[in-house]
Structures are given as structure tokens and as C-alpha cells.
Amino acid sequence: MKRLLFILLAVFLSSCATVGKAKLPRKVEHVYLEPVTNRTGEEGLDVIFTRVADKFFYSDPRFDVDLVPVPDRTLVIKPSVDSISTFAVGFDRKDVAREYRMSIRATVKVFKYGFKKPLYTFSVERYDFYDTYGTATAVEQKRKKCIERIANQIFREIGERLFVEGSKRVP
């Protein structure tokens, strides 16, 4: 009788230990990046965003980026930059604008390879600041760096959402 009670108690305690364990999200097996579509009037924005996307996804160990999509296993990521806006937020003593806030909004559609209807679509909007002190070339470089920082923030958010949403939907 004591032996049976001991076995039942051991089974009960071992099952309780596994019930509280959190389930880790599954890893997205394959990801294919389409080039970024630029829907704004800003020239070269698609090139900067594509470069940042490649850098982010290839360096993130959570994602396996494929050069060629694998049927039934690949998630196709199709980002597009929808808007960019810049406005002055800081002025000097002579009332000349010296600091700008740049805001960029992007939309991402995620497809399962071979399907036309997206699994999910989401928008991400981020902003950052840059100043206008220096030569025209230096200011343009600061502006491009600001775009790169914003793109990095956007793709970091996309990576997080893709990892969470992809772990829910990918078999």
C-alpha cells in the first residue's frame, strides 16, 4: 500500500513539474526576402532599406534566409516603404532650423511561398533625429545615417513580429 502511494505521489509530482514549463516559440525554418518597394518620392530609399534588411536578417540567428524559396516551408517577406516625412524641431538663435525629426512608415506582407494571399500584414512606423550643422555633404550624410537607423529599428520590429507570429502559424 505504501509502495503504491509512493509511486502515485512520484508520478503526480513529476507531472506537476512539467505543467508549469513555458513553451518556447518554434523557429521559422526558411525566410525569403523580396527587395524593398519604395512607394515614396525619396530616391534611393529602397536601396538603403534592402541593404539594412539583408544585414539584419542574415545576422539574426533566429532566421534561416534562403536565396531560393523552398515550397511549403518558406515564408516570403515583402516590405514596402510607404511614407517619409521630415520637419524641423530645433532652431538656433537666428531662428534657423538646426534639428529635424524624420519619420518613416513601412508595410510588411508575409506570404507562405506559393500562395497569393498574405498570412499577415502589418505596418511599422519609427522616427529619429538629425542635425544640420556642417557642410551640405555632411548634412546629407547625417540624413542618410538617420534613414539607416530608422530602417534598422523597423526591421528589428519586423523580426520580432515575424518570430512571434511565425511561431504561431508555421506548422
N, C-alpha and C positions, 0 to 999 in steps of 0.2 A: 504494500500500500504506500509506504514512504517512497519507495523507488518510483512508482507511477506518478506520485505527486511531484517529486523532484524533476522528472522528465517533462511533465506538463509545465512546471514553473520555468524550466530552462527554455522550452520552446516559446513560451509566452514572452519572456524577457528578450530573447533573440529577435522575435518578430517586432517587438516594440522599438528596438534599436534601429531597425531599418525603415520603419514607417516615417520617422521624422527627418529622414535624409532628403535633402533637396535634389531635384533632378537638374542636372546640368543641360543647357541647351545643346542640341546637336550641331555639328559643324556643317556649314554649307559646303557640299562636295566640290562643285565646279561653278565658277563665275566667268562670264564673258563680258568684257567692257566694250560697248559701242562708243565711237567717237562722240564727244560732246557737241550738241547742236546749239549754235548761237542764234537766239531769236531777238537779239538787241542790235542796235546800230553801232556798238563798240567793236572796232576792228581788232582781231587777234584774240578776243576773249575765249573762243573755242580752243585755240592752241594752248593757252595758259591752263585752262581747266582740264584739258585732256592730259597734259603733262603732269599736273598735280594728281589727277585721278590714277594714272598709271603708277606714280610714285607711291601713293597711299596704298592701293590695293596690292601691289607687288611686294610691299614691305610689311604688310599686315599678315602675321602668321595664321590668322583665323580663316583666311580665304585662299583657295587654290585657283589662280587665274589661268584660264586656258586660252591659247592662241586660236584654237579651233573648237567650237562648241561641241559638246558630247550630247547626242539625243537622249531625251528623257532624264537627264541628270543636271543639265546646265541651266543656271539662272542667267538671263541676259539682262544687263543693266544698261538702260538707255537714259542718260542725263541730258537735260537741256537748260541753258541759262535763259531765263525769261525776262529779267529786268535788271538794270543797273541804274542807280541814282546817286548823285553826289551833291552835297550842299555845304555851304560854309557854316562852321560852328565856332570859330575862333578868329578874333580880329586883333590887329596891333593898335598902337596909339593913333595912327593916322587913318584908322578905320579901313585898313586893307585886310582882306581875308587871308589868314595865315594857316588855318587848320580846317580840314574838310572831313566830313563823315561820308563814307561810301557804303552803300547798302546794295546787296546782290541777292536776287531770288532765283532759285533753281527748282526744276521739277524733275523727278526721277520716276521712270516707269520700269517695273521689274516683270519680265516675262519668263515663263518656262520655255526653253528652246523648242521651237516647232509650233508654238501657239501664238495666236494673234491678239487675244485678249490678255491684258496685264493681270498678274496676280495681285499686285497692289501698286498704287500711285501715291506719291506724297511730295509735298513742297517743303523746301527749306530756305529760310531767309536769314542772312547773317550780315553784320556790319563791322567796320573797323575805321580807324582814323589815320590820316597822314597830313604832314605839314608842307608848306610851300616855301620854306627857306632854302635858298641856294639858286643855282643856275637852272635854266629851263630843262636841261638834260637831267640834272639831279632831281628835280621835281617830278619829271616823268618816270624816273627810276623808282622814286618813292611811291608813286601811284601804282606802278606795276607790282611792286612788292606788297602793297596793300591788297591788290586783287589776288595775289598768290596766297596771302594769309587768310583772306575770306574763303577762297576756294578750298584751302586746307581745312578750315572749320566746317565747311559744308560737306566735304567728303568724309570727315570724321563722323559727323552726324549721320550721313548716309550709311556708313559702315556699321554704326551701332544699330540703326533701324533695320538694316538688311540682316544683320546677325540675329536680332531678336525675332523679326518677322519670318525670316527664312527658317529659323529653327522650329517655328510653329507650323509652317506649311510644307516644308520639303519632306517627302517620305524617307 
